């Protein structure tokens, strides 16, 4: 443009700022570019304001974005609904919902009409906070101003009910039916929210039916949908169905995530299907997703609960081969496992290793371990005694007596050393 002597305008500037953000340039770079364009005569405009606000909000710099908004307002460039939506969305992502509510009120006070997106931003925020009543109120308010809730609006409501760890699956299902009744087509997100609602309440059969209905409607499940369904099947111990859904996911060419990996490993291992769990680890390894400390912690926990404590040292050695540093969960799993089978020698050994690696269990875990050791007393066993001594030192609580208001009047009592000095009258 400069070569052809074509002068950029405010639209060109806003497009360039947007492109810079998408290419990973910082908000500071965007601002410096705008200043350069401003010196060349590019005026302040709504388009430029929106682009700059998005750049700063993308980096969590909402306060700077508000300063820019105020400066542009002073120059006669008023904010529109897009600017307020961007600011509100950014605040909500950082869980500053009260600040977003303040912007919402400011927006209406200035006569700027909220959009469906405006309400959805607030509804999503309260959905994350598991407050369905506020989501219902916002939806009613939305309709009062002449706006129609869309699939995203109802998904927020379904999710708000579904995230509560109470019998709210009926409320979530009711919200889903309300969406269908008003003629809004369900989406992958709305079905995922419904499946999650069933998952939270342990209703794996209903979750599977919802998944089947989704497929029948021709809606392609996302990776989040598959992970949610796999997780509910893992919780229910339905390993056969878990395997089927995993195969279906691969057939649908849905790229698995670390979450998928952990769900499958934990699901198979906890049911004693160690070969299947190993197969998953091998398969994901080919995809470049290597096992982590969390993976081995799950395997160890499953082996320990399945009575396969003899396999734990081998798993521990595998971690060393893979350069994985055991954490407190790794050590506590092994210590508890060996204590429960009265193998105090190994329990003491791994406790010593844990201390050497500067890892520690929390106080409640030590208290539980102490109770187990005392219940399984083996006083003649030197390892039992050594371990109990170490555990007691971790659970010992020092009692600090508080001085009362008369402490300064107390006299130190003289204690006689020789009882013969005491005269009897």
C-alpha positions as CSV (number, residue, x, y, z in Angstrom):
1,X,0.0,0.0,0.0
2,X,2.8,2.4,0.9
3,X,4.6,1.5,-2.3
4,X,1.5,2.4,-4.3
5,X,1.1,5.5,-2.3
6,X,-2.3,4.2,-0.9
7,X,-3.0,5.6,2.5
8,X,-4.4,3.1,5.1
9,X,-7.6,4.0,6.9
10,X,-9.1,3.0,10.2
11,X,-10.5,-0.3,8.7
12,X,-7.0,-1.2,7.5
13,X,-5.6,-0.5,10.9
14,X,-8.2,-2.6,12.7
15,X,-7.6,-5.5,10.3
16,X,-3.9,-5.4,10.9
17,X,-4.3,-5.3,14.7
18,X,-6.5,-8.4,14.5
19,X,-4.0,-10.2,12.2
20,X,-1.2,-9.3,14.6
21,X,-3.2,-10.8,17.5
22,X,-3.9,-14.0,15.6
23,X,-0.2,-14.3,14.7
24,X,0.8,-14.1,18.4
25,X,2.0,-10.5,18.6
26,X,1.6,-8.9,22.0
27,X,-0.9,-6.2,22.8
28,X,2.0,-3.8,23.3
29,X,3.0,-4.4,19.6
30,X,-0.6,-3.7,18.6
31,X,-0.7,-0.4,20.5
32,X,2.6,0.7,19.0
33,X,1.4,-0.1,15.6
34,X,-1.8,1.9,16.2
35,X,0.3,4.9,17.4
36,X,2.3,4.7,14.2
37,X,-0.8,4.6,12.1
38,X,-2.3,7.5,14.2
39,X,0.7,9.7,13.4
40,X,0.1,8.9,9.7
41,X,-3.5,10.3,10.0
42,X,-5.5,7.2,10.8
43,X,-8.4,8.3,13.0
44,X,-9.7,6.7,16.1
45,X,-12.8,4.6,15.4
46,X,-15.1,1.9,16.7
47,X,-13.3,-0.7,14.6
48,X,-9.9,0.2,15.9
49,X,-11.2,0.4,19.5
50,X,-12.7,-3.2,19.2
51,X,-9.5,-4.6,17.8
52,X,-7.3,-3.0,20.5
53,X,-9.7,-4.0,23.3
54,X,-9.6,-7.6,22.1
55,X,-5.8,-7.6,22.0
56,X,-5.4,-6.4,25.5
57,X,-8.2,-8.6,26.9
58,X,-6.7,-11.7,25.2
59,X,-3.6,-11.2,27.5
60,X,-5.8,-10.6,30.6
61,X,-5.0,-6.8,30.6
62,X,-8.5,-5.7,31.3
63,X,-7.5,-2.6,33.2
64,X,-5.4,-1.3,30.4
65,X,-8.3,-2.1,28.0
66,X,-10.6,0.1,30.2
67,X,-8.1,2.9,30.1
68,X,-8.1,2.7,26.2
69,X,-11.9,2.6,26.3
70,X,-12.0,5.7,28.5
71,X,-9.5,7.6,26.3
72,X,-11.4,6.8,23.1
73,X,-14.6,7.9,24.8
74,X,-13.0,11.2,25.6
75,X,-12.1,11.5,21.9
76,X,-15.7,11.0,20.9
77,X,-15.5,7.3,20.0
78,X,-18.2,5.6,21.9
79,X,-18.1,1.9,22.8
80,X,-20.6,-0.5,21.3
81,X,-22.0,-3.8,22.4
82,X,-19.0,-5.7,21.0
83,X,-16.5,-3.8,23.1
84,X,-18.6,-4.4,26.3
85,X,-19.0,-8.0,25.4
86,X,-15.3,-8.4,24.9
87,X,-14.5,-6.8,28.3
88,X,-17.2,-8.8,30.1
89,X,-16.1,-12.1,28.6
90,X,-12.5,-11.4,29.7
91,X,-13.5,-10.6,33.2
92,X,-15.7,-13.7,33.4
93,X,-12.9,-15.9,32.2
94,X,-10.9,-14.8,35.2
95,X,-13.9,-15.3,37.5
96,X,-14.4,-11.6,38.1
97,X,-18.1,-11.9,37.5
98,X,-19.0,-8.9,39.7
99,X,-16.8,-6.7,37.5
100,X,-18.7,-8.0,34.4
101,X,-22.0,-7.3,36.1
102,X,-20.8,-3.7,36.7
103,X,-20.0,-3.3,33.0
104,X,-23.4,-4.8,32.1
105,X,-25.1,-2.1,34.2
106,X,-22.9,0.6,32.7
107,X,-23.7,-0.6,29.3
108,X,-27.5,-0.3,29.9
109,X,-27.1,3.0,31.6
110,X,-25.5,4.4,28.5
111,X,-28.4,3.1,26.4
112,X,-26.4,0.4,24.7
113,X,-28.8,-2.5,24.0
114,X,-27.4,-5.9,25.3
115,X,-27.2,-8.7,22.7
116,X,-27.8,-12.4,23.0
117,X,-24.1,-12.8,23.4
118,X,-24.0,-10.3,26.3
119,X,-26.5,-12.4,28.3
120,X,-24.8,-15.7,27.3
121,X,-21.5,-14.4,28.7
122,X,-23.1,-13.8,32.1
123,X,-25.1,-17.0,31.9
124,X,-21.9,-19.0,31.2
125,X,-20.1,-17.4,34.2
126,X,-22.9,-18.3,36.6
127,X,-23.2,-21.8,35.1
128,X,-19.5,-22.3,36.0
129,X,-20.4,-21.2,39.5
130,X,-23.2,-23.7,39.6
131,X,-25.9,-21.1,40.1
132,X,-28.9,-22.3,37.9
133,X,-31.4,-19.9,39.6
134,X,-29.4,-16.9,38.4
135,X,-29.1,-18.4,34.9
136,X,-32.9,-18.9,34.9
137,X,-33.3,-15.2,36.0
138,X,-31.0,-14.0,33.2
139,X,-32.8,-16.0,30.6
140,X,-36.1,-14.5,31.7
141,X,-34.6,-11.0,31.7
142,X,-33.3,-11.7,28.2
143,X,-36.8,-12.6,26.9
144,X,-38.2,-9.5,28.6
145,X,-36.0,-7.2,26.5
146,X,-37.2,-9.0,23.3
147,X,-34.2,-11.3,22.8
148,X,-34.6,-15.1,22.1
149,X,-32.3,-17.5,23.9
150,X,-30.3,-19.7,21.6
151,X,-28.7,-23.2,21.9
152,X,-25.8,-21.7,23.8
153,X,-28.2,-20.1,26.3
154,X,-29.9,-23.4,27.1
155,X,-26.6,-25.2,27.2
156,X,-25.5,-22.8,30.0
157,X,-28.7,-23.7,31.9
158,X,-28.3,-27.5,31.4
159,X,-24.7,-27.2,32.5
160,X,-25.6,-25.2,35.6
161,X,-28.0,-27.8,36.8
162,X,-25.8,-30.7,35.7
163,X,-22.7,-29.5,37.6
164,X,-24.4,-29.6,41.0
165,X,-23.6,-32.8,42.9
166,X,-27.3,-33.3,43.8
167,X,-30.2,-35.1,42.1
168,X,-30.4,-32.4,39.4
169,X,-30.4,-34.7,36.4
170,X,-34.1,-34.2,36.0
171,X,-33.7,-30.4,36.1
172,X,-31.0,-30.6,33.5
173,X,-33.1,-33.0,31.3
174,X,-36.1,-30.6,31.7
175,X,-33.9,-27.7,30.5
176,X,-32.9,-29.8,27.5
177,X,-36.5,-30.6,26.6
178,X,-37.5,-26.9,27.0
179,X,-34.9,-26.1,24.4
180,X,-36.3,-28.7,22.0
181,X,-39.9,-27.6,22.6
182,X,-39.2,-24.0,21.5
183,X,-37.7,-25.4,18.3
184,X,-34.0,-24.9,19.0
185,X,-31.9,-27.6,17.5
186,X,-29.6,-29.3,20.0
187,X,-25.8,-29.1,19.5
188,X,-22.8,-31.1,20.5
189,X,-22.3,-28.8,23.5
190,X,-25.9,-29.1,24.8
191,X,-25.7,-32.9,24.5
192,X,-22.3,-32.9,26.3
193,X,-23.8,-30.8,29.1
194,X,-26.7,-33.3,29.4
195,X,-24.3,-36.3,29.4
196,X,-22.3,-34.6,32.1
197,X,-25.4,-34.1,34.2
198,X,-26.1,-37.8,34.1
199,X,-22.4,-38.5,34.8
200,X,-22.4,-36.4,38.0
201,X,-25.3,-38.4,39.3
202,X,-23.8,-41.8,38.3
203,X,-26.6,-42.5,35.7
204,X,-24.4,-44.1,33.1
205,X,-27.3,-45.8,31.3
206,X,-29.1,-42.5,30.7
207,X,-25.8,-40.9,29.6
208,X,-25.3,-43.7,27.0
209,X,-28.9,-43.2,25.8
210,X,-28.3,-39.5,25.4
211,X,-25.2,-40.3,23.4
212,X,-27.2,-42.7,21.1
213,X,-29.9,-40.0,20.6
214,X,-27.2,-37.5,19.6
215,X,-25.8,-39.9,17.0
216,X,-29.3,-40.6,15.6
217,X,-29.9,-36.8,15.2
218,X,-26.8,-36.7,13.1
219,X,-24.8,-34.5,15.5
220,X,-21.1,-35.4,15.6
221,X,-19.8,-35.9,19.1
222,X,-16.8,-33.7,20.0
223,X,-13.8,-34.9,22.0
224,X,-15.4,-33.3,25.1
225,X,-18.5,-35.4,24.5
226,X,-16.5,-38.6,24.2
227,X,-14.4,-37.8,27.3
228,X,-17.5,-37.1,29.3
229,X,-19.1,-40.4,28.3
230,X,-15.9,-42.3,28.8
231,X,-15.6,-40.9,32.3
232,X,-19.1,-41.9,33.4
233,X,-18.4,-45.4,32.1
234,X,-15.1,-45.5,34.0
235,X,-16.9,-44.5,37.2
236,X,-19.5,-47.2,36.6
237,X,-16.9,-49.9,35.9
238,X,-18.4,-50.6,32.5
239,X,-15.2,-51.7,30.8
240,X,-16.8,-53.4,27.9
241,X,-18.8,-50.3,26.9
242,X,-15.7,-48.2,27.6
243,X,-13.8,-50.2,25.0
244,X,-16.6,-49.9,22.5
245,X,-16.9,-46.1,22.9
246,X,-13.1,-45.8,22.6
247,X,-13.1,-47.8,19.3
248,X,-16.0,-45.6,18.1
249,X,-14.1,-42.5,18.9
250,X,-11.1,-43.8,16.8
251,X,-13.5,-44.7,13.9
252,X,-14.9,-41.1,14.0
253,X,-11.3,-39.9,13.8
254,X,-11.7,-37.8,16.9
255,X,-8.2,-36.8,18.2
256,X,-7.8,-38.0,21.7
257,X,-6.4,-35.8,24.5
258,X,-4.4,-36.4,27.7
259,X,-7.8,-36.5,29.5
260,X,-8.9,-39.4,27.2
261,X,-5.6,-41.2,28.0
262,X,-6.0,-40.9,31.7
263,X,-9.7,-41.9,31.7
264,X,-8.9,-45.1,29.8
265,X,-5.9,-46.1,31.8
266,X,-7.6,-45.6,35.1
267,X,-10.8,-47.2,33.9
268,X,-9.1,-50.5,32.8
269,X,-6.6,-50.6,35.6
270,X,-9.2,-50.2,38.4
271,X,-11.1,-53.2,37.1
272,X,-8.0,-55.3,37.1
273,X,-7.6,-55.2,33.3
274,X,-3.9,-54.3,33.5
275,X,-3.1,-55.6,30.0
276,X,-5.7,-53.4,28.5
277,X,-4.3,-50.4,30.4
278,X,-0.8,-51.2,29.1
279,X,-2.2,-51.5,25.6
280,X,-3.7,-47.9,25.9
281,X,-0.3,-46.6,27.2
282,X,1.4,-48.3,24.2
283,X,-1.1,-46.9,21.7
284,X,-0.9,-43.4,23.0
285,X,2.9,-43.6,23.1
286,X,2.8,-44.1,19.3
287,X,0.9,-40.8,19.1
288,X,3.6,-39.1,21.0
289,X,1.7,-39.0,24.3
290,X,4.0,-40.6,26.9
291,X,2.9,-41.7,30.4
292,X,3.3,-39.2,33.2
293,X,3.6,-39.4,37.0
294,X,-0.2,-39.2,37.1
295,X,-0.4,-42.2,34.8
296,X,1.8,-44.3,37.1
297,X,0.0,-43.1,40.2
298,X,-3.2,-44.4,38.7
299,X,-1.6,-47.7,37.8
300,X,-0.1,-48.1,41.3
301,X,-3.3,-47.2,43.0
302,X,-5.2,-49.8,40.9
303,X,-2.6,-52.5,41.6
304,X,-2.6,-51.7,45.3
305,X,-6.4,-51.9,45.5
306,X,-6.4,-55.1,43.4
307,X,-4.0,-56.9,45.8
308,X,-1.2,-56.7,43.3
309,X,1.3,-54.9,45.7
310,X,4.2,-57.1,44.5
311,X,4.0,-55.2,41.1
312,X,4.6,-51.8,42.7
313,X,8.4,-51.9,42.9
314,X,8.5,-52.8,39.1
315,X,6.3,-49.8,38.3
316,X,8.5,-47.6,40.5
317,X,11.5,-48.8,38.5
318,X,9.8,-48.0,35.2
319,X,9.3,-44.4,36.4
320,X,13.0,-44.1,36.9
321,X,13.7,-45.5,33.4
322,X,11.4,-42.8,32.0
323,X,13.0,-40.1,34.2
324,X,9.7,-39.5,36.0
325,X,10.1,-38.1,39.5
326,X,7.8,-39.8,42.0
327,X,5.6,-37.4,44.0
328,X,4.0,-37.6,47.4
329,X,1.0,-39.5,45.9
330,X,3.4,-42.1,44.4
331,X,5.1,-42.7,47.7
332,X,2.0,-42.7,49.9
333,X,0.3,-45.2,47.6
334,X,3.2,-47.6,48.0
335,X,3.6,-47.1,51.8
336,X,-0.1,-47.7,52.5
337,X,-0.1,-50.7,50.2
338,X,2.8,-52.4,52.0
339,X,1.6,-51.5,55.4
340,X,-1.8,-53.1,54.7
341,X,0.0,-56.4,53.8
342,X,2.3,-56.1,56.9
343,X,5.4,-55.6,54.7
344,X,6.8,-53.0,57.0
345,X,10.4,-53.4,55.6
346,X,9.3,-52.0,52.2
347,X,6.9,-49.5,53.7
348,X,9.8,-48.1,55.8
349,X,12.2,-48.2,52.8
350,X,9.8,-46.1,50.6
351,X,9.1,-43.7,53.5
352,X,12.8,-43.1,53.8
353,X,13.0,-42.6,50.0
354,X,10.2,-40.1,50.2
355,X,11.9,-38.1,52.9
356,X,15.2,-38.1,50.9
357,X,13.5,-36.8,47.8
358,X,12.0,-34.0,50.0
359,X,8.4,-35.2,49.5
360,X,5.9,-35.4,52.3
361,X,2.4,-36.6,52.9
362,X,-0.2,-34.3,54.4
363,X,-1.0,-34.4,58.1
364,X,-4.3,-36.3,57.7
365,X,-2.6,-39.0,55.6
366,X,0.0,-39.4,58.4
367,X,-2.8,-39.7,61.0
368,X,-4.5,-42.4,59.0
369,X,-1.2,-44.2,58.5
370,X,-0.5,-44.0,62.3
371,X,-4.0,-45.4,63.1
372,X,-3.4,-48.4,60.7
373,X,0.1,-49.1,62.1
374,X,-1.2,-49.0,65.7
375,X,-4.1,-51.3,64.8
376,X,-1.7,-53.8,63.2
377,X,0.9,-53.7,66.1
378,X,4.0,-55.8,65.4
379,X,6.2,-54.7,68.3
380,X,8.9,-57.2,67.7
381,X,9.3,-56.0,64.1
382,X,12.1,-53.4,64.0
383,X,10.8,-51.8,60.7
384,X,7.3,-51.4,62.2
385,X,8.8,-49.7,65.2
386,X,11.0,-47.4,63.1
387,X,8.2,-46.5,60.8
388,X,5.8,-45.8,63.6
389,X,8.4,-43.6,65.3
390,X,8.8,-41.6,62.1
391,X,5.0,-41.3,61.6
392,X,4.5,-40.2,65.2
393,X,7.0,-37.4,64.8
394,X,5.0,-36.1,61.8
395,X,1.7,-36.2,63.7
396,X,2.9,-34.9,67.0
397,X,1.1,-31.6,67.9
398,X,2.7,-29.2,70.3
399,X,0.2,-27.7,72.8
400,X,1.0,-24.1,73.6
401,X,-0.7,-23.0,76.8
402,X,-2.1,-19.5,76.8
403,X,-1.4,-17.2,79.7
404,X,-4.5,-16.0,81.6
405,X,-5.0,-12.6,83.1
406,X,-3.5,-13.6,86.5
407,X,-0.2,-15.1,85.2
408,X,2.0,-12.3,86.5
409,X,0.8,-12.9,90.1
410,X,1.8,-16.6,90.1
411,X,4.8,-17.5,92.3
412,X,7.2,-20.2,91.2
413,X,6.7,-23.2,93.6
414,X,9.9,-24.5,95.2
415,X,10.2,-28.3,94.7
416,X,12.2,-30.1,97.3
417,X,14.7,-32.6,95.9
418,X,15.0,-34.7,99.0
419,X,11.8,-36.1,100.5
420,X,13.6,-36.4,103.9
421,X,13.7,-32.6,104.1
422,X,9.9,-32.5,104.4
423,X,8.9,-32.2,108.0
424,X,5.7,-33.9,109.1
425,X,3.8,-32.1,111.8
